[in-house]
Amino acid sequence: MRKACRSHGTRMSRLVLRKKAKFAKFSVHRNLCTLRQMVPGCGDADLETLFQRSIVHIMELKSLAYVLRNLANSYGV
């Protein structure tokens, strides 16, 4: 009887692992779709291009924030 409980537990843990893997795959897909929407010109780009353009876009946004912060400080806003 004890052996049956162990196999039931193993089956349940496999089921939980499968569900977690499926959820993780769905989450990655959803996050990639969101990234494609956020980065200009990446609607149908492959993953390598998407990541490269994302890095460039982040650097552009950081430099724009730096310029705007300095302008705001110089005008006393």
Buried (B, 14 or more C-beta within 10 A) or exposed (E): EEEEEEEEEEEEEEEEEEEEEEEEEEEEEEEBEEBBEEBEEBEEBEEEEBBBBBEEBEEEEEEEEEEEEEEEEEEEE
